[in-house]
Amino acid sequence: MNFRTLLVKFDALCSLLQSPLLLLIRLYWGWSFAQTGWGKLMNIQRTTDYFESLNIPAAKLNAIAAGSVECFGGILLALGLLARPVSVPLIFTMIVAYVTADNEALHAILYDADKFVTAAPFLFLLASMIVLVFGPGKLSLDALLFKPDRAAK
């Protein structure tokens, strides 16, 4: 067996891991988003007060919006239902979190990457971006409900 054949077989084997990995990412981070959002919604006054301390305009409205996006978007992400579209508001919410709550970490991206990647929004942002770019995988409700051959019929 030559090197090229081994490389092709290795690539095929690794490709089998894509959907299980995407499932694990979606389940873990979707559930984490849902819990974080639920916490915001169930403690709306505390969240509003925190948003006000960050000088976020319309703090209560934004607290409800952020909590709802995280809670319900996280559930959809975990299920793999409308996963790519729901990744967009999740990404936006994490960018806003960086800008407002972790601005120092955001600015450190160029000179102190550790500060950027250890900030609270980073892994949420990364997981959302992975699902946006690679999709939810074959082990998702999107794959079950929206198979390409079903859309053509």
Buried (B, 14 or more C-beta within 10 A) or exposed (E): EEEEEEEEEEEEEEEEEBBEBBBEBBBEBBBBBBEBBBBBBEBEEEBBEBBBEBEBEEBBEBBBBBBBBBBBBBBBBBBBBBBBEBBEBBBBBBBBBBBBBBEEBBBBEEEEEEBBEEBBBBBBBBBBBBBBEBBBBBBBBBBEEEEEEEEEE
